[in-house]
Amino acid sequence: MHFKLTLLTSFIAAVTLTAAHPHAPVHQRSRLAHRQADNTTCDLTTQTPPANTLTPPSTIDTSLKLLMVAEGRGTQNYTCSSPTATPTPFGAIATLYDASCSSPSSNTSTRPRRPRQENPDAPRMIGVHFFTSSLTPDFFIPALGGNTLAKKAEDMPAPDASGANVPWLRLEADVAGSQTGVRQIYRVPSLQDFQRQDTAQSLKDNPNPNYL
């Protein structure tokens, strides 16, 4: 699945570099540990999310400001109680890329996939999304100060004709457990999913469902 995240804050937090969360994948911890904070050169006030029925930021808190737009690509995890059981989502892991200078409604499947050193137009890696041991969504972005723990506040069906895409989400940050000033996260839009695997056996035949 491809997805984009819109991160909002109620204030512009001072950027501090923080050690990676211990549950973050080892290879990504090492890649992100030395990254420096970057300020986007784009005018975020011009960003307009795709039409959706999620509660808009202005209704939640008039002081909310757009902080960043990120693109995620990775894999979805599932668990099954038996070979014939229906797979149950069990967290996910995704690499996050800078998408603040592109439209949240743009098709993420058309973005370059080669590394930046090979293709300067490729998106810049800025962090990682994963689930903690307690299955809490975590977004680790060093440039924002570290980890943002979140919980789902609401969802809506992805507005596509195929019905194959995962729902669009609004998540609320766990302020006490987070290291950043992020307060709200919107996962819009999303593309692709293997959530519709019928049984554990069908999932076994596709062991690494895309979460892009």
N, CA and C of each residue as an Amber inpcrd file, in Angstrom:
protein
   636
   0.8370000  -1.1910000   0.0000000   0.0000000   0.0000000   0.0000000
   0.8700000   1.2390000   0.0000000   0.5040000   2.2200000  -0.8060000
   1.0910000   3.5390000  -0.7170000   0.1900000   4.3840000   0.1930000
   0.7580000   5.2490000   0.9860000  -0.0660000   6.1550000   1.7670000
   0.6960000   7.4320000   2.0270000  -0.0400000   8.4940000   2.3200000
   0.5750000   9.7520000   2.7080000   0.0660000  10.1650000   4.0760000
   0.9390000  10.8010000   4.8260000   0.6110000  11.2730000   6.1720000
   0.6720000  12.7880000   6.1900000  -0.3350000  13.3980000   6.7750000
  -0.3340000  14.8340000   7.0050000  -0.2130000  15.0450000   8.5020000
   0.8850000  15.6440000   8.9400000   1.1570000  15.8300000  10.3630000
   0.9190000  17.2780000  10.7410000   0.1590000  17.4810000  11.8250000
  -0.1690000  18.8240000  12.2730000   0.2530000  19.0220000  13.7180000
   0.6090000  20.2520000  14.0390000   1.0050000  20.5940000  15.3960000
   0.2270000  21.8260000  15.8490000   0.0650000  21.9470000  17.1590000
  -0.6210000  23.1260000  17.6900000   0.3600000  24.2630000  17.9090000
   1.6430000  23.9540000  17.7060000   2.6880000  24.9740000  17.7840000
   3.8910000  24.4580000  17.0160000   4.7780000  25.3330000  16.5980000
   5.9790000  24.9110000  15.9130000   7.0210000  24.5520000  16.9650000
   7.2550000  23.2760000  17.1320000   8.1480000  22.8030000  18.1820000
   9.6030000  23.0420000  17.7990000  10.4140000  23.3030000  18.7890000
  11.8520000  23.4120000  18.5530000  12.3720000  22.0420000  18.1550000
  13.2040000  22.0000000  17.1350000  13.7060000  20.7270000  16.6390000
  14.9080000  20.2870000  17.4580000  14.8370000  19.0660000  17.9990000
  15.9690000  18.4840000  18.7130000  16.1880000  17.0860000  18.1810000
  17.4290000  16.6730000  18.0380000  17.7240000  15.3390000  17.5460000
  17.6970000  14.3600000  18.7060000  17.0550000  13.2160000  18.4750000
  16.8270000  12.2490000  19.5360000  17.2490000  10.8640000  19.0770000
  17.6900000  10.0300000  19.9870000  18.0570000   8.6590000  19.6350000
  16.8250000   7.9100000  19.1430000  17.0400000   6.9850000  18.2100000
  15.9240000   6.2170000  17.6590000  15.2690000   5.3620000  18.7330000
  13.9730000   5.1580000  18.5770000  13.2110000   4.3310000  19.5010000
  13.7730000   2.9130000  19.4820000  13.8870000   2.2350000  20.6380000
  14.4760000   0.8910000  20.6840000  13.7250000  -0.1360000  19.8690000
  12.4230000   0.0940000  19.5610000  11.6650000  -0.8700000  18.7830000
  11.7780000  -0.6040000  17.2890000  12.4110000   0.4860000  16.8910000
  12.5990000   0.7620000  15.4760000  13.5450000  -0.2740000  14.8930000
  13.3490000  -0.6690000  13.6140000  14.2200000  -1.6590000  12.9820000
  15.6810000  -1.2310000  13.0670000  16.5710000  -2.1890000  13.3210000
  17.9770000  -1.8770000  13.5390000  18.5890000  -1.1620000  12.3560000
  18.3190000  -1.6400000  11.1090000  18.9580000  -1.0310000   9.9490000
  18.4980000   0.4010000   9.7470000  17.2580000   0.7110000  10.1310000
  16.7780000   2.0640000   9.9640000  17.2270000   2.9580000  11.1030000
  17.4350000   2.3710000  12.3000000  17.9880000   3.1480000  13.4050000
  19.3590000   3.6910000  13.0330000  20.1860000   2.8380000  12.4250000
  21.5320000   3.2660000  12.0850000  21.5250000   4.2910000  10.9650000
  20.5990000   4.1850000  10.0260000  20.5390000   5.1200000   8.9100000
  20.0260000   6.4840000   9.3410000  19.1820000   6.5020000  10.3680000
  18.5610000   7.7540000  10.7790000  19.2970000   8.4510000  11.9120000
  20.1480000   7.7300000  12.6110000  20.7760000   8.2790000  13.8120000
  21.5920000   9.5350000  13.5380000  22.1830000   9.6290000  12.3320000
  23.0630000  10.7520000  12.0410000  22.3890000  11.8550000  11.2410000
  21.1190000  11.6970000  10.9110000  20.4670000  12.6750000  10.0420000
  20.2670000  14.0090000  10.7560000  20.4400000  15.0780000  10.0090000
  20.2620000  16.4150000  10.5430000  18.8630000  16.9250000  10.2320000
  18.3760000  17.8300000  11.0510000  17.0480000  18.4030000  10.8370000
  17.0660000  19.3110000   9.6130000  16.0150000  19.2200000   8.7950000
  15.8770000  20.0570000   7.6140000  14.5610000  20.8120000   7.6940000
  14.5640000  22.0580000   7.2940000  13.3340000  22.8190000   7.1920000
  12.8860000  22.8170000   5.7440000  11.6360000  22.5070000   5.5030000
  11.1450000  22.4890000   4.1330000  11.1600000  23.8900000   3.5460000
  11.4200000  23.9580000   2.2460000  11.4180000  25.2480000   1.5570000
  10.0770000  25.5050000   0.8850000   9.1260000  24.6180000   1.1110000
   7.8170000  24.7540000   0.4780000   6.8660000  25.5590000   1.3650000
   5.8900000  26.1830000   0.7250000   4.8560000  26.9120000   1.4460000
   3.7550000  25.9240000   1.8210000   3.7700000  25.4570000   3.0630000
   2.8170000  24.4390000   3.4860000   1.3880000  24.9630000   3.5540000
   1.2160000  26.2750000   3.5710000  -0.1470000  26.8270000   3.6420000
  -0.9210000  26.5740000   2.3570000  -0.2160000  26.2070000   1.2800000
  -0.8970000  25.9490000   0.0080000  -1.3180000  24.4900000  -0.1300000
  -0.9370000  23.6520000   0.8240000  -1.2760000  22.2330000   0.7570000
  -2.7690000  22.0240000   1.0270000  -3.4130000  21.2630000   0.1560000
  -4.8370000  20.9420000   0.3070000  -5.0180000  19.4360000   0.2460000
  -5.5310000  18.8000000   1.2940000  -5.7050000  17.3420000   1.2760000
  -6.8340000  16.9460000   0.3370000  -6.8430000  15.6880000  -0.1130000
  -7.9540000  15.2170000  -0.9460000  -9.2550000  15.2510000  -0.1580000
 -10.3660000  15.3660000  -0.8550000 -11.6710000  15.4370000  -0.1990000
 -11.8950000  14.1980000   0.6600000 -12.3660000  14.4180000   1.8920000
 -12.6130000  13.3020000   2.7980000 -13.6440000  13.7100000   3.8410000
 -14.1290000  12.7230000   4.6010000 -15.1560000  12.9780000   5.6110000
 -14.5820000  12.9620000   7.0320000 -13.2680000  12.9070000   7.1620000
 -12.6540000  12.9450000   8.4770000 -12.8070000  14.3430000   9.0790000
 -12.8640000  14.4060000  10.3890000 -13.0040000  15.6970000  11.0550000
 -11.8370000  16.5980000  10.6760000 -12.0950000  17.7730000  10.1330000
 -10.9980000  18.6570000   9.6970000 -10.2520000  19.2560000  10.8810000
  -8.9820000  19.5950000  10.6850000  -8.1740000  20.1550000  11.7780000
  -8.7920000  21.3920000  12.4170000  -9.3920000  22.2550000  11.5950000
  -9.9460000  23.4990000  12.1230000 -11.0730000  23.2620000  13.1100000
 -11.7580000  22.1240000  12.9830000 -12.8350000  21.7850000  13.9080000
 -12.2800000  21.2590000  15.2240000 -11.1260000  20.6090000  15.1650000
 -10.5020000  20.0370000  16.3560000  -9.8300000  21.1120000  17.1910000
  -9.0530000  21.9770000  16.5310000  -8.3000000  23.0150000  17.2300000
  -7.8910000  24.0650000  16.2040000  -8.3470000  25.2730000  16.3660000
  -8.0550000  26.3260000  15.3910000  -6.5790000  26.7140000  15.3700000
  -5.8190000  26.2860000  16.3620000  -4.3960000  26.6360000  16.4000000
  -3.5240000  25.6300000  15.6550000  -4.1260000  24.5210000  15.1630000
  -3.3370000  23.5080000  14.4710000  -2.7170000  24.0660000  13.1930000
  -1.4490000  23.7320000  12.9550000  -0.7400000  24.1450000  11.7520000
  -0.1280000  22.9230000  11.0920000  -0.0920000  22.9400000   9.7580000
   0.5300000  21.8450000   9.0280000   2.0310000  21.8650000   9.2660000
   2.5610000  20.7280000   9.6890000   3.9730000  20.6290000  10.0240000
   4.7700000  19.9060000   8.9480000   4.1710000  18.8790000   8.3520000
   4.8920000  18.0680000   7.3800000   3.9260000  17.1580000   6.6430000
   4.2790000  16.7900000   5.4080000   3.5830000  15.7400000   4.6640000
   4.6110000  14.6600000   4.3700000   4.2960000  13.4200000   4.7290000
   5.2260000  12.3080000   4.5350000   4.5670000  11.2090000   3.7200000
   5.3710000  10.5090000   2.9420000   4.9100000   9.3680000   2.1580000
   5.4790000   8.1020000   2.7690000   4.6340000   7.0670000   2.9210000
   5.0810000   5.8300000   3.5300000   5.0520000   4.6550000   2.5700000
   6.0610000   3.7840000   2.6620000   6.1300000   2.5650000   1.8580000
   6.6870000   1.4540000   2.7310000   6.0300000   0.2910000   2.7450000
   6.5250000  -0.7860000   3.5910000   5.7090000  -2.0490000   3.4850000
   5.5740000  -2.7920000   4.5790000   4.8350000  -4.0560000   4.5740000
   3.8640000  -4.1110000   5.7520000   2.7770000  -4.8400000   5.5460000
   1.7520000  -5.0370000   6.5620000   1.9530000  -6.4060000   7.2010000
   1.8210000  -6.4910000   8.5120000   1.9490000  -7.7590000   9.2190000
   0.5720000  -8.3140000   9.5620000   0.4550000  -9.6570000   9.5170000
  -0.8020000 -10.3150000   9.8570000  -0.5270000 -11.4810000  10.7890000
  -1.5530000 -11.8950000  11.5140000  -1.4670000 -13.0860000  12.3470000
  -2.6870000 -13.9610000  12.0680000  -2.5130000 -15.2900000  12.2030000
  -3.5990000 -16.2290000  11.9130000  -3.6360000 -17.3010000  13.0030000
  -4.8260000 -17.7090000  13.3890000  -4.9710000 -18.7320000  14.4170000
  -4.9270000 -20.1430000  13.8340000  -5.1660000 -20.2640000  12.5190000
  -5.1190000 -21.5620000  11.8510000  -4.9780000 -21.3280000  10.3500000
  -4.6070000 -22.3690000   9.5650000  -4.4340000 -22.1880000   8.1180000
  -5.6760000 -21.7100000   7.3940000  -6.8530000 -21.9930000   7.9620000
  -8.0960000 -21.5890000   7.2980000  -8.7110000 -20.3250000   7.8950000
  -8.0530000 -19.7710000   8.9340000  -8.5890000 -18.5800000   9.5920000
  -8.3700000 -17.3410000   8.7460000  -9.2080000 -16.3430000   8.9800000
  -9.0480000 -15.0600000   8.2920000  -7.8910000 -14.2890000   8.9230000
  -6.9360000 -13.8220000   8.1270000  -5.7990000 -13.0750000   8.6790000
  -6.2480000 -11.8010000   9.3890000  -5.6000000 -11.5080000  10.5040000
  -5.8870000 -10.3070000  11.2800000  -4.6820000  -9.3750000  11.2400000
  -4.8780000  -8.0930000  10.8890000  -3.7430000  -7.1610000  10.8720000
  -3.0400000  -7.1270000  12.2190000  -1.7130000  -7.1200000  12.1760000
  -0.9200000  -7.1650000  13.4020000   0.2550000  -6.1980000  13.2610000
  -0.0770000  -4.9380000  13.0820000   0.9620000  -3.9300000  12.9440000
   1.5140000  -3.8430000  11.5290000   2.4730000  -2.9550000  11.3440000
   3.0640000  -2.7240000  10.0350000   4.3910000  -2.0110000  10.2200000
   5.1580000  -1.9580000   9.1430000   6.3870000  -1.1840000   9.1540000
   6.5180000  -0.4990000   7.8010000   6.9050000   0.7660000   7.8200000
   7.0290000   1.5190000   6.5670000   8.1320000   2.5590000   6.7020000
   8.8340000   2.7920000   5.6160000   9.8110000   3.8680000   5.5440000
   9.0830000   5.1400000   5.1570000   9.4220000   6.2480000   5.7980000
   8.7720000   7.5290000   5.5330000   9.6840000   8.4140000   4.6870000
   9.0850000   9.0680000   3.6900000   9.8160000   9.9570000   2.7980000
   9.1890000  11.3450000   2.8230000   9.9950000  12.3450000   2.5560000
   9.5230000  13.7220000   2.5380000   8.6110000  13.9490000   1.3390000
   7.3780000  14.3830000   1.5970000   6.4260000  14.6920000   0.5270000
   5.8150000  16.0640000   0.7420000   6.4700000  16.9000000   1.5210000
   5.9190000  18.2150000   1.8380000   5.8280000  19.1260000   0.6190000
   6.6190000  18.8390000  -0.4000000   6.6140000  19.6860000  -1.5890000
   5.7710000  19.1040000  -2.7140000   4.9840000  18.0710000  -2.4180000
   4.0700000  17.5140000  -3.4030000   2.6740000  17.5380000  -2.8310000
   1.6860000  17.4240000  -3.6800000   0.3020000  17.4950000  -3.2300000
  -0.0860000  16.2370000  -2.4860000  -0.7880000  16.3410000  -1.3290000
  -1.2650000  15.1530000  -0.6180000  -2.1790000  14.2940000  -1.4680000
  -2.7790000  14.8700000  -2.5050000  -3.6970000  14.1120000  -3.3450000
  -3.0150000  13.4640000  -4.5330000  -1.6810000  13.6800000  -4.6950000
  -0.9810000  13.1260000  -5.8390000  -0.8400000  11.6190000  -5.7060000
  -0.6560000  10.9470000  -6.8520000  -0.5560000   9.5000000  -6.8870000
   0.8460000   9.0800000  -6.4680000   0.9900000   8.4780000  -5.2920000
   2.3080000   8.1280000  -4.7830000   2.9490000   6.9970000  -5.5670000
   2.1660000   6.2340000  -6.3320000   2.7330000   5.1120000  -7.0650000
   3.6310000   5.5670000  -8.2010000   3.5650000   6.8430000  -8.5880000
   4.3730000   7.3440000  -9.6890000   5.6820000   7.9360000  -9.2100000
   5.9290000   7.9770000  -7.8990000   7.1470000   8.5700000  -7.3810000
   8.3590000   7.7080000  -7.7040000   9.5420000   8.3100000  -7.9690000
  10.7480000   7.5190000  -8.2600000  11.0830000   6.6030000  -7.0970000
  11.5780000   5.4080000  -7.3850000  11.8790000   4.4300000  -6.3450000
  13.3770000   4.1880000  -6.1700000  14.2170000   4.6810000  -7.0900000
  15.6490000   4.4690000  -6.9390000  16.2110000   5.3530000  -5.8310000
  17.3290000   4.9400000  -5.2080000  17.9310000   5.7510000  -4.1510000
  18.2850000   7.1420000  -4.6440000  18.3240000   8.1030000  -3.7240000
  18.6140000   9.4810000  -4.0890000  19.9900000   9.6420000  -4.7180000
  20.9720000   8.8200000  -4.2940000  22.2890000   8.9630000  -4.8790000
  22.2960000   8.5630000  -6.3480000  21.3070000   7.7500000  -6.7700000
  21.1900000   7.3600000  -8.1670000  20.2110000   8.2440000  -8.9170000
  19.2580000   8.8060000  -8.2050000  18.2320000   9.6270000  -8.8300000
  17.9060000  10.7980000  -7.9110000  18.3700000  12.0080000  -8.2510000
  18.1370000  13.1580000  -7.3760000  16.6720000  13.5230000  -7.2110000
  15.8020000  12.9890000  -8.0800000  14.3680000  13.2720000  -7.9650000
  13.6670000  12.3160000  -7.0140000  14.3960000  11.3120000  -6.5330000
  13.7910000  10.3580000  -5.6040000  13.4870000  11.0440000  -4.2800000
  12.4130000  10.6410000  -3.5980000  12.0620000  11.2710000  -2.3190000
  13.1180000  11.0290000  -1.2580000  13.2570000  11.9770000  -0.3340000
  14.2610000  11.9000000   0.7280000  13.7000000  11.1480000   1.9300000
  14.4320000  10.1360000   2.3880000  14.0160000   9.3730000   3.5620000
  14.1130000  10.2450000   4.8080000  13.0290000  10.2900000   5.5920000
  13.0240000  11.1450000   6.7750000  12.7120000  10.3920000   8.0650000
  12.2610000   9.1370000   7.9680000  11.9140000   8.4330000   9.1960000
  11.3260000   7.0670000   8.9330000  10.6870000   6.5240000   9.9440000
  10.1010000   5.1900000   9.8440000   8.8150000   5.1300000  10.6640000
   7.8630000   4.3500000  10.1690000   6.6100000   4.0930000  10.8900000
   6.5990000   2.6260000  11.2590000   6.2680000   2.3240000  12.5050000
   6.2210000   0.9550000  12.9780000   5.2550000   0.8900000  14.1480000
   5.0830000  -0.2950000  14.7120000   4.2260000  -0.4750000  15.8820000
   5.0940000  -0.9460000  17.0380000   4.8440000  -0.4120000  18.2230000
   5.6020000  -0.8020000  19.4050000   5.1810000  -2.1960000  19.8520000
   5.8300000  -2.6990000  20.8940000   5.5010000  -4.0290000  21.4070000
   4.0580000  -4.1130000  21.8880000   3.4630000  -2.9740000  22.2160000
   2.0590000  -2.9490000  22.6510000   1.1260000  -2.6220000  21.4920000
   1.6520000  -2.7110000  20.2510000   0.8950000  -2.4560000  19.0250000
   0.3710000  -1.0240000  18.9680000   1.1650000  -0.1040000  19.4570000
   0.8510000   1.3220000  19.3480000   1.5610000   1.8930000  18.1260000
   0.8380000   2.5770000  17.2210000   1.5000000   3.1720000  16.0540000
   2.5450000   4.2000000  16.4850000   3.7190000   4.1310000  15.8780000
   4.8050000   5.0410000  16.2020000   5.3760000   5.6030000  14.9020000
   5.6210000   6.9020000  14.8900000   6.2060000   7.5740000  13.7410000
   7.4960000   8.2370000  14.2110000   8.6310000   7.6740000  13.8050000
   9.9240000   8.1890000  14.2330000  10.5180000   9.0640000  13.1380000
  10.5660000  10.3860000  13.3770000  11.1010000  11.3510000  12.4220000
  12.0770000  12.2520000  13.1710000  13.3850000  12.0080000  13.0320000
  14.3770000  12.7820000  13.7840000  14.2360000  14.2880000  13.6200000
  13.9150000  14.7590000  12.4210000  13.8340000  16.1950000  12.1760000
  12.7280000  16.8660000  12.9730000  11.7600000  16.0860000  13.4630000
  10.6820000  16.6440000  14.2750000  10.9470000  16.4640000  15.7630000
  12.0350000  15.7890000  16.1080000  12.3800000  15.6200000  17.5130000
  12.3900000  14.1920000  17.9970000  11.9280000  13.2320000  17.1690000
  11.9530000  11.8370000  17.5940000  10.6540000  11.1150000  17.2940000
  10.1060000  10.4460000  18.3080000   8.9410000   9.5770000  18.1260000
   7.6230000  10.2840000  18.4150000   6.6170000   9.9260000  17.6160000
   5.2350000  10.3400000  17.8860000   4.3940000   9.0800000  18.0230000
   3.9310000   8.7940000  19.2370000   3.0060000   7.6930000  19.4620000
   1.5960000   8.1800000  19.1700000   0.7640000   7.3330000  18.5830000
  -0.5580000   7.7830000  18.1700000  -1.5990000   6.6870000  18.3720000
  -2.8620000   7.0710000  18.2770000  -3.9690000   6.1240000  18.3130000
  -5.0090000   6.5660000  17.2970000  -5.7160000   5.5810000  16.7350000
  -6.7260000   5.8980000  15.7290000  -7.9010000   6.6170000  16.3690000
  -8.2860000   7.7510000  15.7830000  -9.4220000   8.5160000  16.2740000
 -10.6700000   8.2650000  15.4230000 -10.4790000   8.1160000  14.1210000
 -11.6070000   7.8380000  13.2200000 -11.0710000   7.3600000  11.8820000
 -11.9560000   6.7430000  11.1030000 -11.5740000   6.3010000   9.7660000
 -12.7240000   6.4780000   8.8040000 -12.4380000   6.2800000   7.5330000
 -13.4500000   6.3370000   6.4820000 -12.9890000   5.4170000   5.3560000
 -13.9290000   4.8450000   4.5980000 -13.5190000   3.9960000   3.4740000
 -12.7430000   4.8240000   2.4510000 -11.7170000   4.2300000   1.8790000
 -10.9850000   4.9170000   0.8140000 -11.9270000   5.1080000  -0.3650000
 -12.0580000   6.3260000  -0.8840000 -13.0360000   6.6110000  -1.9510000
 -12.5500000   6.1700000  -3.3210000 -12.3780000   4.8500000  -3.5010000
 -11.9770000   4.3420000  -4.8140000 -12.9770000   3.2970000  -5.2640000
 -13.1100000   3.1400000  -6.5650000 -14.1120000   2.2350000  -7.1170000
 -13.7970000   0.7750000  -6.8310000 -12.5190000   0.4170000  -6.7310000
 -12.1440000  -0.9880000  -6.5570000 -12.4400000  -1.5110000  -5.1620000
 -12.4170000  -0.6350000  -4.1630000 -12.6170000  -1.0620000  -2.7900000
 -11.4380000  -1.8310000  -2.2290000 -10.2920000  -1.7730000  -2.9170000
  -9.1210000  -2.5550000  -2.5120000  -8.1780000  -1.7980000  -1.5990000
  -8.3850000  -0.5020000  -1.4200000  -7.4550000   0.2940000  -0.6260000
  -7.8630000   0.3430000   0.8400000  -6.8700000   0.4310000   1.7160000
  -7.1580000   0.4840000   3.1440000  -7.8520000   1.7960000   3.4980000
  -8.5720000   1.8240000   4.6130000  -9.2960000   3.0330000   4.9990000
  -8.3640000   4.2220000   5.2370000  -8.8960000   5.4080000   5.0520000
  -8.1910000   6.6370000   5.4040000  -8.4010000   6.8700000   6.8950000
  -7.3870000   7.4240000   7.5560000  -7.4130000   7.5410000   9.0070000
  -7.1110000   8.9490000   9.4960000  -7.6470000   9.2340000  10.6780000
  -7.1720000  10.3640000  11.4730000  -6.6850000   9.7890000  12.7880000
  -5.4420000  10.1050000  13.1530000  -4.8670000   9.6130000  14.3960000
  -4.5610000  10.7860000  15.3140000  -4.6830000  10.5430000  16.5980000
  -4.3520000  11.5530000  17.5990000  -3.0650000  11.1480000  18.3020000
  -2.1860000  12.0990000  18.5230000  -0.9190000  11.8140000  19.1870000
  -1.1120000  11.5980000  20.6720000  -0.3270000  10.6770000  21.2200000
  -0.2420000  10.4980000  22.6670000   0.7990000  11.5040000  23.1480000
   0.3390000  12.6650000  23.5770000   1.2410000  13.7650000  23.9060000
   2.2280000  13.3680000  25.0010000   1.7430000  12.6730000  26.0150000
   2.6030000  12.3140000  27.1450000   3.7130000  11.3530000  26.7320000
   3.4280000  10.4800000  25.7560000   4.4160000   9.4850000  25.3710000
   5.2390000   9.8490000  24.1540000   5.0070000  11.0410000  23.5910000
   5.6840000  11.4440000  22.3590000   6.7920000  12.4500000  22.6240000
   7.7100000  12.5350000  21.6670000   8.8440000  13.4480000  21.7770000
   8.7200000  14.6580000  20.8420000   7.6410000  14.7370000  20.0860000
   7.4840000  15.8060000  19.1000000   6.2770000  16.6810000  19.4340000
   6.1030000  17.7320000  18.6440000   4.9550000  18.6050000  18.8100000
   3.7680000  18.2000000  17.9600000   3.8430000  17.0360000  17.3030000
   2.7400000  16.5680000  16.4570000   1.5150000  16.2780000  17.3190000
   0.3520000  16.7130000  16.8520000  -0.8860000  16.4950000  17.6020000
  -1.9080000  15.6650000  16.8190000  -1.9510000  15.8200000  15.5030000
  -2.9030000  15.0870000  14.6750000  -2.1610000  14.5450000  13.4490000
  -2.5490000  13.3530000  13.0010000  -1.9810000  12.7460000  11.7980000
  -3.1210000  12.2510000  10.9310000  -3.1090000  12.6220000   9.6640000
  -4.1090000  12.1560000   8.7030000  -3.4330000  11.2360000   7.6990000
  -3.9400000  10.0090000   7.5350000  -3.4130000   9.1050000   6.5240000
  -4.3250000   9.1650000   5.3140000  -4.0410000  10.0680000   4.4250000
  -4.7820000  10.2560000   3.1770000  -3.8070000  10.7420000   2.1060000
  -3.8730000  10.1750000   0.9020000  -4.6640000   9.0050000   0.4950000
  -3.8960000   7.7210000   0.7420000  -4.5040000   6.5770000   0.3800000
  -3.8400000   5.2810000   0.4910000  -4.0790000   4.5050000  -0.7950000
  -3.1130000   3.6800000  -1.1680000  -3.2120000   2.8630000  -2.3760000
  -2.7310000   1.4560000  -2.0730000  -3.5020000   0.4640000  -2.5070000
  -3.1430000  -0.9550000  -2.4290000  -3.1930000  -1.4980000  -1.0020000
  -3.4960000  -2.7920000  -0.9420000  -3.4740000  -3.5010000   0.3300000
  -3.7250000  -4.9650000   0.0530000  -3.3510000  -5.8220000   0.9910000
  -3.6510000  -7.2490000   0.8990000  -4.5180000  -7.6520000   2.0770000
  -5.2520000  -6.6850000   2.5930000  -6.1330000  -6.9120000   3.7250000
  -7.2250000  -7.9140000   3.3710000  -7.4890000  -8.0870000   2.0750000
  -8.5900000  -8.9230000   1.6370000  -8.1690000 -10.3800000   1.3960000
  -6.9910000 -10.7770000   1.8720000  -6.6050000 -12.1870000   1.8020000
  -7.6460000 -12.9950000   2.5680000  -8.1370000 -14.0690000   1.9570000
  -9.2450000 -14.8150000   2.5510000  -8.8110000 -15.6860000   3.7200000
  -7.6590000 -16.3650000   3.5900000  -7.2240000 -17.2940000   4.6300000
  -5.7310000 -17.1390000   4.9020000  -5.2840000 -17.7910000   5.9690000
  -3.8660000 -17.7690000   6.2980000  -3.0450000 -18.3950000   5.1750000
  -3.6020000 -19.4100000   4.5030000  -2.8640000 -20.0660000   3.4280000
  -2.6470000 -19.1130000   2.2540000  -3.6770000 -18.3250000   1.9200000
  -3.5140000 -17.3780000   0.8120000  -2.5080000 -16.3000000   1.1710000
  -2.4490000 -15.9410000   2.4600000  -1.4620000 -14.9610000   2.9090000
  -0.0650000 -15.5680000   2.8710000   0.0400000 -16.8680000   3.1760000
   1.3220000 -17.5550000   3.1320000   1.9170000 -17.5130000   1.7460000
   1.0440000 -17.5750000   0.7370000   1.5070000 -17.5270000  -0.6470000
   2.0250000 -16.1560000  -1.0240000   1.6930000 -15.1440000  -0.1940000
   2.1960000 -13.7810000  -0.4050000   2.6960000 -13.2700000   0.9470000
   3.8870000 -13.7370000   1.3710000   4.3300000 -13.5210000   2.7660000
   4.6880000 -12.1030000   3.1400000   4.8740000 -11.2050000   2.1870000
   5.2470000  -9.8270000   2.5020000   4.2830000  -8.8530000   1.8520000
   3.0680000  -8.7230000   2.3940000   2.0840000  -7.8280000   1.7980000
   2.6030000  -6.3820000   1.7410000   2.4780000  -5.7740000   0.5850000
   2.9380000  -4.3970000   0.4250000   2.1540000  -3.4460000   1.2960000
   2.8520000  -2.5410000   1.9310000   2.2500000  -1.4810000   2.7340000
   2.9620000  -0.2270000   2.2790000   2.5970000   0.2400000   1.0770000
   3.3960000   1.2670000   0.4220000   2.6740000   2.5750000   0.2500000
